[in-house]
Each structure stands twice: as C-alpha cells, then as structure tokens.
Amino acid sequence: MSAAANLLCAVVAQPLRAQLDADRKSGMPLALGNLAHPIRLVLGHPALKMLAACSFVFSIAQLSLTTYLVTYLTESLAYGLVAAGLALSIAQFGGVAGRILWGWVADRGLGARRMLALLAALMALSSVATAVLMPSLPGVVVLAVLVVFGASAVGWNGVYLAEVARQAPRGLASVATGGTLAFTFFGVVLGPPVFGAISSLFQSYRAGYVALAVPTVLCCVALWRARMAPPGP
C-alpha cells in the first residue's frame, strides 16, 4: 500500500517536473565535492548555520516525543496501550494543525524567526509539563499538554523550511534546503538514543523530557536575538 501511494505521488508530480528541473545541469558529474557543497554553503552562512543548528535540536525534540511517548504514558502514568496510542495520535494531530497555523501566524506579521523562537519556547515548556504529568491528572489535562507539545515539536518544519529558503542566496534555495536538512536528520538519528541514554541514566523518562528543555530554551534565545540578513544575491 505504501509503495503504491509513493508511485501515485511520482505520477502526479510529473506535470511539475519540467518546471522544477528547469535549472538543472545535466552535464555536471556526480562527485563528492558536489555532494559536500550544501554543507559548505550552510556552514559559511551565519543565518543558515543557526537555523540548521536549531533544526537539529527541534528534530531531537520531535523524535523524542513520538518515539517514547507511548512507553512513558504506560510506565509512568499507568495508561493502557490503546489510551497511550490515542494520546500519541492526538499529539500528532496537534502537529498537523500546527504546521498550518504557525505558517499563517508567521505570514500575518510575527515573522518566521520570531515564530520559531516562540515554538522553541513552547517545546521547552511542554516538555517540562510532560515530565511532571501525574496519573491523578484528568485525561483532558494530559491531552492538552500533549497537543501543545505536538503542535510545537512536530509543527515547526514548514516555518523553518520557508525561512531557510528566504535566507538562502538567490538561486540556491534548494541547495540550502538540502544542506540544512542534513543537520535536521542528524538530529532525527541521534535524538532517540540520546534521550534513551539520559532516561536510562536517571531511571526515568521524566528526566529525558526535562533535558529537552535545555537546548530548546537556548534555541529560543538565539532565534529571538538573531538578526537575520535579507536574502543575498
């Protein structure tokens, strides 16, 4: 089913392919130097470098939420597997709604940088709030915390990618996107084992969620204080 859906997407995308590939250089050889170019671009551009670093942290928060939430709810809050799975689904739904809402808010005057700073603050607050949840709390309170956590930790991607494209040198938006996403997905790979190691060290998933607040707060401060340069030529 998944393979069929992907093939369908490939077919549907064909009418757009010519326009999207209009600037491709078919004669350019595939070489390691070319593959490293997106990384060099990001590391040589202060705004892109900061965005990439924040996306590394954000992806750790995202994967720590989605990977460990069911286990956390069952072991620490005595939820059944069905209830914990439903809570994860609701958190994911918060992420779906957040991707739309945050883009709308950013476009209506807040701006992408400040929107990302606000999302970093929400991630920090909701990760701590998740860590202090107790079995005696009403289910609606738990779900409200998880919706906010999901909306911020899962819903940041759209605003982030739009800002990467805006900060990229003219004509290099796709290269900048590829370079920054390399850092993003490094967080995807590294995040869950680091979260698990912290939780194992302190014998509690609560410690893992508290630990998430530290780098996300640092990202909030960095994003709020940063002065993003206008897109260059």
N, C-alpha and C positions, 0 to 999 in steps of 0.2 A: 504493500500500500504506500509506504514511504517512497519507494523507488518510482512508483507510478506518479505520485504527486510531484516529485522532482522533475521527471521527464515532461510533465504537463507544463511546469513553470518554464522549462527550457524552450518549449514550443511557443508558449505565449510571449516570451521575451524576444523572439526572432524579429518581429517588426521593428523593435527598438535598436537592434544590434548595429545596424549601419550607422545610425546617428551617434551612438555611444562609442563606436570604434573609429570615428572619423579621423581622429588624430593619431591613430596607431602607426607605428613604424615597422612594417612587416619585414624589412631587411635587417633589423637590429638583432644581433646574435644574443642568445641566452648565455650570460656569463655571470660569475659570482660577483663581479664588480657592479653589474646592473642590479642584481638582487639586493646588494647592500645599500644602494642609493637611497631608498626610502628611509632607512635608519639614519644614514648620514644627514639627510635633509632635516629630520626631526631633531637630532642632536645639535644641529647647527642653527636652529631657530628657537629662541628662548620661549616664545609663546607656545609653540607646538611641543616643545620639550616638557613644559609644565603640564599641558593638557594630557600628554602621554603618561606622565608620572601619576597624575590624578586618576586616569582611567585604569591604571594598574591597581590602585587602591580600591577603586569602585568595583572592579571586577572581582576582587577578593571578597568584598562585602556581599556582592550579588551571589557568588557561588557558595559562600559560607551560609548564607540564608537558605538557599534552595537545597543544598546538599545535606545539611544537618538538622533542618527544622523538624522533620517528622520524628527523627530519633530523639531530639531534645524534648519535644512535646510528650512523647510516650514515656521517656525515662524520668524527666524532671517534673512534669505536670500531670502524669498518670492518665494521659489521653489514650484512647484506643486507636488502633491503626487507621480505622476509617475516619474518625474525627480528626486525627492529625493530618491525614491526607487531604481532607476537605479544607483544613486550615491552610495548608500549603497552596492548594488551588486558589483560595481566596487571596492569599498574598500575591500569587502570580497574576491574578486578575487586577489587583492594585497596580502591578507593573504595567499591564496593558493599558489601563486607563491613564496611568501617569505619563506614559510616553506621548500620549495625545495632549493631555492637559498641560504638561510642562512646556511643550513646544508652543502652545497657544499663549501661555503666560509670558514666555520669553519674547515672543513676537509682539506682544502688546505693551512693551515698554520696559520690562525688567532687564532684558538682555540676557544673552546666553551665559556670560561669565558669572553674573550675579545669580542666575538661576542655578548654575552648577554649584556655586557656593552654598546656596540655600539647600540644595539637595544633599550636599555633604553634611550640613548641619542636621538635616532630618535623618540621614543614615546613622550619624553618631547618637542622636537622641533615641531613635527607635531601637538601635542595637542594645543600648543600655536598658531601655524599657523592656525589651525582650528578655534580657538577662535576669531581671528582677520579677518576672511574672511568677505568680504562685498558683498552686492548684485550686485554692479557695476563691480565686477571682472569677467573676461571671464570664461566661464564654464570649459575650459581646465585647468585653473589655480586651480580652486576648486578641480577638479578631480585629478590633480597631487598631491595636498596636501593629499587628502583622500587615494590615492593609497599608498603613503608612510606611512600614519598613519595605514592603514590596514595591510601593509606588516610587520610593526614592532609590532603593538599591537595585531595582530591576528596570526602572523607568527613565534612567538618566541618559541612555545611549543616543536617543535622537537628538537632543540638545547638544550633546558632546560632538557628534559627528558633524552637525551643522556648523559648530564653532571651529572645528578642525578645517573644514572646507573654507570658511571665511578667513581664517588666519594663514592659510597656505599661500605661497607665492602664486602669482597669476599663472594659470595653466598647469599647476601642479597639485590640484586638489586630490586627484586620485592617488598620486604618489604619497602625499602627506597622509591620506587616509590609511593607505597600506602600512606606512611606517608607524603611525601611532597605534594601529590595531595590533601590531606585533607586540607592543608593550601591554596592551589590553589583554591579549590572550596569554601572555606570560603570567599575568595575574590569575587568569582562569585556571592555568595548570598548577601554579604554586599555591594559590589560596586555600583550597580544601585540605591539603596535607599540613600546611602551617596551622590552620585553625584546629585540626585534629590533634596536632602535637601540643599546642597550648592547652587544649581541653584535657588531654591525657596527663599533662604535667600537673595540672591543678585538680585533676579528677572531677571535672565539672564542665559541661558545655556552657554554663553561665560565664565562666572565665573567658572562653573563646569569644562570646558576643561582647563582653566588656572590652576585650582587647581591640575589637574592631573600631571602637570609638576613638582610639588614639590617632591612628593615621587619617581617619576621615575628618577629624577636627583640624588636623594640620592642613589637609587639603582645603577645607573651608576657609581657613585664614589666608592661605596662599592665593586662592582664587579671588577672595574678596579684595585683597590688597594689590593684586596684579594690575598692571596697566597694559592691556592688550594693544598691540600695534595694529594699525589698519592693514588690510591686505596689501602686500607688496607687489611690484611689477614682476 
